[in-house]
Amino acid sequence: MKKKWPRLLGTAVLVAVLAWRVDWARAAAAVAGADGRLWLAGLGVYLLAQALSAWRWRLLAQAQGFGGSY
């Protein structure tokens, strides 16, 4: 339990440093200029990967004797 707080603090510091170093105007311009079809394709790939991951974890859980659905 004692190791949890230093890890959380370290993570918060790293996120803060990264957020400070990002050029947010340039990042927003890159996101705004992206093709909508590319965003939809990325979302589709993400959802497919999540479904396959859930299916794999279900198979592993069943092999260990756990029941249930997705």
PyMOL Python script that loads the backbone (N, CA, C, O; Angstrom):
from pymol import cmd

cmd.read_pdbstr("""\
ATOM      1  N   MET A   1       0.814  -1.190   0.000  1.00  0.00           N
ATOM      2  CA  MET A   1       0.000   0.000   0.000  1.00  0.00           C
ATOM      3  C   MET A   1       0.861   1.258   0.000  1.00  0.00           C
ATOM      4  O   MET A   1       0.454   2.292  -0.529  1.00  0.00           O
ATOM      5  N   LYS A   2       2.050   1.171   0.593  1.00  0.00           N
ATOM      6  CA  LYS A   2       2.910   2.347   0.667  1.00  0.00           C
ATOM      7  C   LYS A   2       3.461   2.732  -0.708  1.00  0.00           C
ATOM      8  O   LYS A   2       3.767   3.902  -0.941  1.00  0.00           O
ATOM      9  N   LYS A   3       3.590   1.766  -1.619  1.00  0.00           N
ATOM     10  CA  LYS A   3       4.150   2.050  -2.930  1.00  0.00           C
ATOM     11  C   LYS A   3       3.142   2.718  -3.856  1.00  0.00           C
ATOM     12  O   LYS A   3       3.517   3.220  -4.916  1.00  0.00           O
ATOM     13  N   LYS A   4       1.875   2.731  -3.474  1.00  0.00           N
ATOM     14  CA  LYS A   4       0.847   3.289  -4.343  1.00  0.00           C
ATOM     15  C   LYS A   4       1.000   4.794  -4.509  1.00  0.00           C
ATOM     16  O   LYS A   4       0.890   5.293  -5.629  1.00  0.00           O
ATOM     17  N   TRP A   5       1.244   5.518  -3.455  1.00  0.00           N
ATOM     18  CA  TRP A   5       1.311   6.980  -3.526  1.00  0.00           C
ATOM     19  C   TRP A   5       2.500   7.494  -4.315  1.00  0.00           C
ATOM     20  O   TRP A   5       2.331   8.424  -5.104  1.00  0.00           O
ATOM     21  N   PRO A   6       3.700   6.938  -4.146  1.00  0.00           N
ATOM     22  CA  PRO A   6       4.806   7.422  -5.001  1.00  0.00           C
ATOM     23  C   PRO A   6       4.557   7.163  -6.488  1.00  0.00           C
ATOM     24  O   PRO A   6       4.926   7.980  -7.332  1.00  0.00           O
ATOM     25  N   ARG A   7       3.940   6.045  -6.804  1.00  0.00           N
ATOM     26  CA  ARG A   7       3.628   5.743  -8.202  1.00  0.00           C
ATOM     27  C   ARG A   7       2.590   6.721  -8.740  1.00  0.00           C
ATOM     28  O   ARG A   7       2.727   7.221  -9.857  1.00  0.00           O
ATOM     29  N   LEU A   8       1.564   6.994  -7.958  1.00  0.00           N
ATOM     30  CA  LEU A   8       0.551   7.953  -8.391  1.00  0.00           C
ATOM     31  C   LEU A   8       1.149   9.351  -8.563  1.00  0.00           C
ATOM     32  O   LEU A   8       0.829  10.056  -9.519  1.00  0.00           O
ATOM     33  N   LEU A   9       2.000   9.735  -7.648  1.00  0.00           N
ATOM     34  CA  LEU A   9       2.652  11.040  -7.737  1.00  0.00           C
ATOM     35  C   LEU A   9       3.569  11.102  -8.958  1.00  0.00           C
ATOM     36  O   LEU A   9       3.588  12.103  -9.674  1.00  0.00           O
ATOM     37  N   GLY A  10       4.321  10.040  -9.192  1.00  0.00           N
ATOM     38  CA  GLY A  10       5.191   9.997 -10.360  1.00  0.00           C
ATOM     39  C   GLY A  10       4.407  10.071 -11.656  1.00  0.00           C
ATOM     40  O   GLY A  10       4.815  10.758 -12.592  1.00  0.00           O
ATOM     41  N   THR A  11       3.282   9.368 -11.719  1.00  0.00           N
ATOM     42  CA  THR A  11       2.426   9.414 -12.900  1.00  0.00           C
ATOM     43  C   THR A  11       1.870  10.813 -13.105  1.00  0.00           C
ATOM     44  O   THR A  11       1.858  11.318 -14.227  1.00  0.00           O
ATOM     45  N   ALA A  12       1.414  11.439 -12.037  1.00  0.00           N
ATOM     46  CA  ALA A  12       0.866  12.791 -12.137  1.00  0.00           C
ATOM     47  C   ALA A  12       1.926  13.781 -12.610  1.00  0.00           C
ATOM     48  O   ALA A  12       1.632  14.673 -13.406  1.00  0.00           O
ATOM     49  N   VAL A  13       3.144  13.629 -12.129  1.00  0.00           N
ATOM     50  CA  VAL A  13       4.231  14.522 -12.551  1.00  0.00           C
ATOM     51  C   VAL A  13       4.532  14.318 -14.030  1.00  0.00           C
ATOM     52  O   VAL A  13       4.708  15.293 -14.761  1.00  0.00           O
ATOM     53  N   LEU A  14       4.593  13.069 -14.482  1.00  0.00           N
ATOM     54  CA  LEU A  14       4.866  12.803 -15.891  1.00  0.00           C
ATOM     55  C   LEU A  14       3.766  13.354 -16.794  1.00  0.00           C
ATOM     56  O   LEU A  14       4.057  13.939 -17.837  1.00  0.00           O
ATOM     57  N   VAL A  15       2.513  13.174 -16.405  1.00  0.00           N
ATOM     58  CA  VAL A  15       1.397  13.708 -17.191  1.00  0.00           C
ATOM     59  C   VAL A  15       1.453  15.225 -17.219  1.00  0.00           C
ATOM     60  O   VAL A  15       1.207  15.832 -18.261  1.00  0.00           O
ATOM     61  N   ALA A  16       1.771  15.847 -16.091  1.00  0.00           N
ATOM     62  CA  ALA A  16       1.861  17.302 -16.039  1.00  0.00           C
ATOM     63  C   ALA A  16       2.985  17.824 -16.934  1.00  0.00           C
ATOM     64  O   ALA A  16       2.812  18.828 -17.625  1.00  0.00           O
ATOM     65  N   VAL A  17       4.124  17.154 -16.925  1.00  0.00           N
ATOM     66  CA  VAL A  17       5.242  17.577 -17.772  1.00  0.00           C
ATOM     67  C   VAL A  17       4.873  17.429 -19.242  1.00  0.00           C
ATOM     68  O   VAL A  17       5.153  18.321 -20.042  1.00  0.00           O
ATOM     69  N   LEU A  18       4.250  16.319 -19.604  1.00  0.00           N
ATOM     70  CA  LEU A  18       3.838  16.129 -20.995  1.00  0.00           C
ATOM     71  C   LEU A  18       2.803  17.164 -21.414  1.00  0.00           C
ATOM     72  O   LEU A  18       2.877  17.704 -22.518  1.00  0.00           O
ATOM     73  N   ALA A  19       1.841  17.446 -20.542  1.00  0.00           N
ATOM     74  CA  ALA A  19       0.821  18.447 -20.862  1.00  0.00           C
ATOM     75  C   ALA A  19       1.438  19.831 -21.004  1.00  0.00           C
ATOM     76  O   ALA A  19       0.986  20.629 -21.826  1.00  0.00           O
ATOM     77  N   TRP A  20       2.457  20.122 -20.221  1.00  0.00           N
ATOM     78  CA  TRP A  20       3.124  21.418 -20.287  1.00  0.00           C
ATOM     79  C   TRP A  20       3.921  21.560 -21.581  1.00  0.00           C
ATOM     80  O   TRP A  20       4.024  22.656 -22.131  1.00  0.00           O
ATOM     81  N   ARG A  21       4.485  20.450 -22.070  1.00  0.00           N
ATOM     82  CA  ARG A  21       5.351  20.487 -23.243  1.00  0.00           C
ATOM     83  C   ARG A  21       4.584  20.447 -24.575  1.00  0.00           C
ATOM     84  O   ARG A  21       5.159  20.741 -25.623  1.00  0.00           O
ATOM     85  N   VAL A  22       3.307  20.089 -24.544  1.00  0.00           N
ATOM     86  CA  VAL A  22       2.527  19.966 -25.776  1.00  0.00           C
ATOM     87  C   VAL A  22       2.149  21.347 -26.295  1.00  0.00           C
ATOM     88  O   VAL A  22       1.744  22.220 -25.528  1.00  0.00           O
ATOM     89  N   ASP A  23       2.285  21.532 -27.590  1.00  0.00           N
ATOM     90  CA  ASP A  23       1.812  22.748 -28.244  1.00  0.00           C
ATOM     91  C   ASP A  23       0.337  22.510 -28.564  1.00  0.00           C
ATOM     92  O   ASP A  23       0.009  21.910 -29.588  1.00  0.00           O
ATOM     93  N   TRP A  24      -0.554  22.981 -27.682  1.00  0.00           N
ATOM     94  CA  TRP A  24      -1.969  22.642 -27.783  1.00  0.00           C
ATOM     95  C   TRP A  24      -2.627  23.226 -29.022  1.00  0.00           C
ATOM     96  O   TRP A  24      -3.542  22.609 -29.568  1.00  0.00           O
ATOM     97  N   ALA A  25      -2.195  24.391 -29.484  1.00  0.00           N
ATOM     98  CA  ALA A  25      -2.767  24.978 -30.699  1.00  0.00           C
ATOM     99  C   ALA A  25      -2.431  24.109 -31.910  1.00  0.00           C
ATOM    100  O   ALA A  25      -3.279  23.881 -32.773  1.00  0.00           O
ATOM    101  N   ARG A  26      -1.217  23.638 -31.965  1.00  0.00           N
ATOM    102  CA  ARG A  26      -0.814  22.763 -33.079  1.00  0.00           C
ATOM    103  C   ARG A  26      -1.537  21.420 -33.016  1.00  0.00           C
ATOM    104  O   ARG A  26      -1.937  20.884 -34.049  1.00  0.00           O
ATOM    105  N   ALA A  27      -1.708  20.874 -31.813  1.00  0.00           N
ATOM    106  CA  ALA A  27      -2.420  19.611 -31.656  1.00  0.00           C
ATOM    107  C   ALA A  27      -3.888  19.763 -32.060  1.00  0.00           C
ATOM    108  O   ALA A  27      -4.446  18.883 -32.716  1.00  0.00           O
ATOM    109  N   ALA A  28      -4.511  20.873 -31.670  1.00  0.00           N
ATOM    110  CA  ALA A  28      -5.911  21.112 -32.032  1.00  0.00           C
ATOM    111  C   ALA A  28      -6.059  21.279 -33.538  1.00  0.00           C
ATOM    112  O   ALA A  28      -7.032  20.803 -34.123  1.00  0.00           O
ATOM    113  N   ALA A  29      -5.102  21.950 -34.168  1.00  0.00           N
ATOM    114  CA  ALA A  29      -5.155  22.118 -35.620  1.00  0.00           C
ATOM    115  C   ALA A  29      -5.006  20.777 -36.329  1.00  0.00           C
ATOM    116  O   ALA A  29      -5.655  20.547 -37.349  1.00  0.00           O
ATOM    117  N   ALA A  30      -4.176  19.905 -35.817  1.00  0.00           N
ATOM    118  CA  ALA A  30      -3.992  18.583 -36.411  1.00  0.00           C
ATOM    119  C   ALA A  30      -5.266  17.750 -36.288  1.00  0.00           C
ATOM    120  O   ALA A  30      -5.645  17.048 -37.225  1.00  0.00           O
ATOM    121  N   VAL A  31      -5.921  17.827 -35.138  1.00  0.00           N
ATOM    122  CA  VAL A  31      -7.164  17.079 -34.940  1.00  0.00           C
ATOM    123  C   VAL A  31      -8.270  17.647 -35.813  1.00  0.00           C
ATOM    124  O   VAL A  31      -9.046  16.891 -36.399  1.00  0.00           O
ATOM    125  N   ALA A  32      -8.354  18.966 -35.908  1.00  0.00           N
ATOM    126  CA  ALA A  32      -9.398  19.601 -36.710  1.00  0.00           C
ATOM    127  C   ALA A  32      -9.219  19.319 -38.194  1.00  0.00           C
ATOM    128  O   ALA A  32     -10.201  19.256 -38.934  1.00  0.00           O
ATOM    129  N   GLY A  33      -7.983  19.148 -38.637  1.00  0.00           N
ATOM    130  CA  GLY A  33      -7.728  18.907 -40.051  1.00  0.00           C
ATOM    131  C   GLY A  33      -7.796  17.454 -40.462  1.00  0.00           C
ATOM    132  O   GLY A  33      -7.606  17.139 -41.637  1.00  0.00           O
ATOM    133  N   ALA A  34      -8.065  16.556 -39.520  1.00  0.00           N
ATOM    134  CA  ALA A  34      -8.099  15.128 -39.834  1.00  0.00           C
ATOM    135  C   ALA A  34      -9.373  14.779 -40.595  1.00  0.00           C
ATOM    136  O   ALA A  34     -10.417  15.403 -40.406  1.00  0.00           O
ATOM    137  N   ASP A  35      -9.270  13.777 -41.450  1.00  0.00           N
ATOM    138  CA  ASP A  35     -10.395  13.304 -42.239  1.00  0.00           C
ATOM    139  C   ASP A  35     -11.371  12.537 -41.332  1.00  0.00           C
ATOM    140  O   ASP A  35     -10.949  11.704 -40.530  1.00  0.00           O
ATOM    141  N   GLY A  36     -12.658  12.817 -41.461  1.00  0.00           N
ATOM    142  CA  GLY A  36     -13.672  12.158 -40.646  1.00  0.00           C
ATOM    143  C   GLY A  36     -13.726  10.657 -40.869  1.00  0.00           C
ATOM    144  O   GLY A  36     -14.008   9.899 -39.941  1.00  0.00           O
ATOM    145  N   ARG A  37     -13.456  10.222 -42.100  1.00  0.00           N
ATOM    146  CA  ARG A  37     -13.456   8.784 -42.380  1.00  0.00           C
ATOM    147  C   ARG A  37     -12.329   8.083 -41.642  1.00  0.00           C
ATOM    148  O   ARG A  37     -12.470   6.932 -41.227  1.00  0.00           O
ATOM    149  N   LEU A  38     -11.213   8.776 -41.479  1.00  0.00           N
ATOM    150  CA  LEU A  38     -10.101   8.192 -40.738  1.00  0.00           C
ATOM    151  C   LEU A  38     -10.469   8.016 -39.271  1.00  0.00           C
ATOM    152  O   LEU A  38     -10.133   7.004 -38.655  1.00  0.00           O
ATOM    153  N   TRP A  39     -11.165   9.011 -38.712  1.00  0.00           N
ATOM    154  CA  TRP A  39     -11.629   8.899 -37.324  1.00  0.00           C
ATOM    155  C   TRP A  39     -12.579   7.719 -37.165  1.00  0.00           C
ATOM    156  O   TRP A  39     -12.471   6.957 -36.204  1.00  0.00           O
ATOM    157  N   LEU A  40     -13.509   7.566 -38.106  1.00  0.00           N
ATOM    158  CA  LEU A  40     -14.456   6.448 -38.029  1.00  0.00           C
ATOM    159  C   LEU A  40     -13.750   5.102 -38.183  1.00  0.00           C
ATOM    160  O   LEU A  40     -14.092   4.136 -37.500  1.00  0.00           O
ATOM    161  N   ALA A  41     -12.776   5.043 -39.070  1.00  0.00           N
ATOM    162  CA  ALA A  41     -12.011   3.807 -39.240  1.00  0.00           C
ATOM    163  C   ALA A  41     -11.244   3.478 -37.954  1.00  0.00           C
ATOM    164  O   ALA A  41     -11.204   2.322 -37.532  1.00  0.00           O
ATOM    165  N   GLY A  42     -10.649   4.476 -37.346  1.00  0.00           N
ATOM    166  CA  GLY A  42      -9.938   4.262 -36.091  1.00  0.00           C
ATOM    167  C   GLY A  42     -10.863   3.804 -34.984  1.00  0.00           C
ATOM    168  O   GLY A  42     -10.515   2.921 -34.200  1.00  0.00           O
ATOM    169  N   LEU A  43     -12.048   4.406 -34.919  1.00  0.00           N
ATOM    170  CA  LEU A  43     -13.031   3.993 -33.918  1.00  0.00           C
ATOM    171  C   LEU A  43     -13.465   2.557 -34.155  1.00  0.00           C
ATOM    172  O   LEU A  43     -13.606   1.785 -33.207  1.00  0.00           O
ATOM    173  N   GLY A  44     -13.680   2.191 -35.424  1.00  0.00           N
ATOM    174  CA  GLY A  44     -14.074   0.827 -35.753  1.00  0.00           C
ATOM    175  C   GLY A  44     -13.015  -0.185 -35.369  1.00  0.00           C
ATOM    176  O   GLY A  44     -13.332  -1.242 -34.824  1.00  0.00           O
ATOM    177  N   VAL A  45     -11.758   0.129 -35.648  1.00  0.00           N
ATOM    178  CA  VAL A  45     -10.664  -0.772 -35.283  1.00  0.00           C
ATOM    179  C   VAL A  45     -10.566  -0.901 -33.766  1.00  0.00           C
ATOM    180  O   VAL A  45     -10.345  -1.994 -33.244  1.00  0.00           O
ATOM    181  N   TYR A  46     -10.731   0.214 -33.065  1.00  0.00           N
ATOM    182  CA  TYR A  46     -10.691   0.185 -31.595  1.00  0.00           C
ATOM    183  C   TYR A  46     -11.796  -0.693 -31.026  1.00  0.00           C
ATOM    184  O   TYR A  46     -11.548  -1.519 -30.148  1.00  0.00           O
ATOM    185  N   LEU A  47     -13.027  -0.515 -31.531  1.00  0.00           N
ATOM    186  CA  LEU A  47     -14.147  -1.310 -31.026  1.00  0.00           C
ATOM    187  C   LEU A  47     -13.975  -2.787 -31.337  1.00  0.00           C
ATOM    188  O   LEU A  47     -14.299  -3.633 -30.504  1.00  0.00           O
ATOM    189  N   LEU A  48     -13.474  -3.110 -32.514  1.00  0.00           N
ATOM    190  CA  LEU A  48     -13.206  -4.502 -32.864  1.00  0.00           C
ATOM    191  C   LEU A  48     -12.145  -5.096 -31.935  1.00  0.00           C
ATOM    192  O   LEU A  48     -12.291  -6.226 -31.471  1.00  0.00           O
ATOM    193  N   ALA A  49     -11.097  -4.352 -31.668  1.00  0.00           N
ATOM    194  CA  ALA A  49     -10.044  -4.830 -30.774  1.00  0.00           C
ATOM    195  C   ALA A  49     -10.587  -5.060 -29.364  1.00  0.00           C
ATOM    196  O   ALA A  49     -10.209  -6.028 -28.704  1.00  0.00           O
ATOM    197  N   GLN A  50     -11.474  -4.170 -28.899  1.00  0.00           N
ATOM    198  CA  GLN A  50     -12.060  -4.351 -27.572  1.00  0.00           C
ATOM    199  C   GLN A  50     -12.947  -5.587 -27.517  1.00  0.00           C
ATOM    200  O   GLN A  50     -12.928  -6.326 -26.533  1.00  0.00           O
ATOM    201  N   ALA A  51     -13.732  -5.814 -28.584  1.00  0.00           N
ATOM    202  CA  ALA A  51     -14.597  -6.994 -28.630  1.00  0.00           C
ATOM    203  C   ALA A  51     -13.758  -8.276 -28.649  1.00  0.00           C
ATOM    204  O   ALA A  51     -14.085  -9.240 -27.957  1.00  0.00           O
ATOM    205  N   LEU A  52     -12.688  -8.291 -29.433  1.00  0.00           N
ATOM    206  CA  LEU A  52     -11.821  -9.470 -29.472  1.00  0.00           C
ATOM    207  C   LEU A  52     -11.120  -9.698 -28.137  1.00  0.00           C
ATOM    208  O   LEU A  52     -10.939 -10.838 -27.710  1.00  0.00           O
ATOM    209  N   SER A  53     -10.734  -8.625 -27.493  1.00  0.00           N
ATOM    210  CA  SER A  53     -10.102  -8.746 -26.183  1.00  0.00           C
ATOM    211  C   SER A  53     -11.084  -9.308 -25.151  1.00  0.00           C
ATOM    212  O   SER A  53     -10.717 -10.166 -24.348  1.00  0.00           O
ATOM    213  N   ALA A  54     -12.322  -8.830 -25.171  1.00  0.00           N
ATOM    214  CA  ALA A  54     -13.335  -9.341 -24.245  1.00  0.00           C
ATOM    215  C   ALA A  54     -13.595 -10.823 -24.500  1.00  0.00           C
ATOM    216  O   ALA A  54     -13.741 -11.605 -23.561  1.00  0.00           O
ATOM    217  N   TRP A  55     -13.652 -11.203 -25.773  1.00  0.00           N
ATOM    218  CA  TRP A  55     -13.873 -12.604 -26.121  1.00  0.00           C
ATOM    219  C   TRP A  55     -12.720 -13.468 -25.625  1.00  0.00           C
ATOM    220  O   TRP A  55     -12.936 -14.557 -25.093  1.00  0.00           O
ATOM    221  N   ARG A  56     -11.492 -12.975 -25.802  1.00  0.00           N
ATOM    222  CA  ARG A  56     -10.317 -13.729 -25.346  1.00  0.00           C
ATOM    223  C   ARG A  56     -10.308 -13.880 -23.824  1.00  0.00           C
ATOM    224  O   ARG A  56     -10.032 -14.962 -23.305  1.00  0.00           O
ATOM    225  N   TRP A  57     -10.610 -12.794 -23.113  1.00  0.00           N
ATOM    226  CA  TRP A  57     -10.652 -12.871 -21.653  1.00  0.00           C
ATOM    227  C   TRP A  57     -11.761 -13.818 -21.188  1.00  0.00           C
ATOM    228  O   TRP A  57     -11.609 -14.522 -20.190  1.00  0.00           O
ATOM    229  N   ARG A  58     -12.878 -13.827 -21.924  1.00  0.00           N
ATOM    230  CA  ARG A  58     -13.963 -14.756 -21.578  1.00  0.00           C
ATOM    231  C   ARG A  58     -13.494 -16.194 -21.726  1.00  0.00           C
ATOM    232  O   ARG A  58     -13.778 -17.025 -20.864  1.00  0.00           O
ATOM    233  N   LEU A  59     -12.781 -16.504 -22.806  1.00  0.00           N
ATOM    234  CA  LEU A  59     -12.250 -17.850 -22.997  1.00  0.00           C
ATOM    235  C   LEU A  59     -11.285 -18.227 -21.880  1.00  0.00           C
ATOM    236  O   LEU A  59     -11.328 -19.342 -21.360  1.00  0.00           O
ATOM    237  N   LEU A  60     -10.424 -17.299 -21.518  1.00  0.00           N
ATOM    238  CA  LEU A  60      -9.485 -17.569 -20.429  1.00  0.00           C
ATOM    239  C   LEU A  60     -10.207 -17.767 -19.097  1.00  0.00           C
ATOM    240  O   LEU A  60      -9.833 -18.635 -18.307  1.00  0.00           O
ATOM    241  N   ALA A  61     -11.244 -16.959 -18.848  1.00  0.00           N
ATOM    242  CA  ALA A  61     -12.002 -17.087 -17.597  1.00  0.00           C
ATOM    243  C   ALA A  61     -12.752 -18.419 -17.557  1.00  0.00           C
ATOM    244  O   ALA A  61     -12.804 -19.072 -16.515  1.00  0.00           O
ATOM    245  N   GLN A  62     -13.332 -18.821 -18.689  1.00  0.00           N
ATOM    246  CA  GLN A  62     -14.039 -20.106 -18.734  1.00  0.00           C
ATOM    247  C   GLN A  62     -13.078 -21.264 -18.486  1.00  0.00           C
ATOM    248  O   GLN A  62     -13.439 -22.247 -17.839  1.00  0.00           O
ATOM    249  N   ALA A  63     -11.868 -21.150 -18.993  1.00  0.00           N
ATOM    250  CA  ALA A  63     -10.871 -22.204 -18.780  1.00  0.00           C
ATOM    251  C   ALA A  63     -10.519 -22.338 -17.298  1.00  0.00           C
ATOM    252  O   ALA A  63     -10.102 -23.406 -16.848  1.00  0.00           O
ATOM    253  N   GLN A  64     -10.690 -21.248 -16.542  1.00  0.00           N
ATOM    254  CA  GLN A  64     -10.421 -21.260 -15.118  1.00  0.00           C
ATOM    255  C   GLN A  64     -11.646 -21.574 -14.282  1.00  0.00           C
ATOM    256  O   GLN A  64     -11.564 -21.634 -13.055  1.00  0.00           O
ATOM    257  N   GLY A  65     -12.793 -21.776 -14.940  1.00  0.00           N
ATOM    258  CA  GLY A  65     -14.009 -22.159 -14.222  1.00  0.00           C
ATOM    259  C   GLY A  65     -14.953 -21.021 -13.918  1.00  0.00           C
ATOM    260  O   GLY A  65     -15.952 -21.231 -13.229  1.00  0.00           O
ATOM    261  N   PHE A  66     -14.680 -19.825 -14.403  1.00  0.00           N
ATOM    262  CA  PHE A  66     -15.588 -18.702 -14.208  1.00  0.00           C
ATOM    263  C   PHE A  66     -16.692 -18.769 -15.220  1.00  0.00           C
ATOM    264  O   PHE A  66     -16.481 -19.240 -16.337  1.00  0.00           O
ATOM    265  N   GLY A  67     -17.894 -18.296 -14.849  1.00  0.00           N
ATOM    266  CA  GLY A  67     -19.011 -18.258 -15.774  1.00  0.00           C
ATOM    267  C   GLY A  67     -19.367 -16.826 -16.097  1.00  0.00           C
ATOM    268  O   GLY A  67     -18.730 -15.892 -15.611  1.00  0.00           O
ATOM    269  N   GLY A  68     -20.379 -16.655 -16.913  1.00  0.00           N
ATOM    270  CA  GLY A  68     -20.857 -15.321 -17.237  1.00  0.00           C
ATOM    271  C   GLY A  68     -20.756 -15.010 -18.716  1.00  0.00           C
ATOM    272  O   GLY A  68     -20.216 -15.777 -19.512  1.00  0.00           O
ATOM    273  N   SER A  69     -21.294 -13.865 -19.042  1.00  0.00           N
ATOM    274  CA  SER A  69     -21.289 -13.438 -20.445  1.00  0.00           C
ATOM    275  C   SER A  69     -20.271 -12.306 -20.616  1.00  0.00           C
ATOM    276  O   SER A  69     -19.506 -11.984 -19.707  1.00  0.00           O
ATOM    277  N   TYR A  70     -20.293 -11.713 -21.820  1.00  0.00           N
ATOM    278  CA  TYR A  70     -19.368 -10.614 -22.079  1.00  0.00           C
ATOM    279  C   TYR A  70     -19.624  -9.486 -21.107  1.00  0.00           C
ATOM    280  O   TYR A  70     -18.945  -8.461 -21.160  1.00  0.00           O
TER     281      TYR A  70
END
""", "prot")
cmd.dss("prot")
cmd.show_as("cartoon", "prot")
cmd.util.cbc("prot")
cmd.orient("prot")
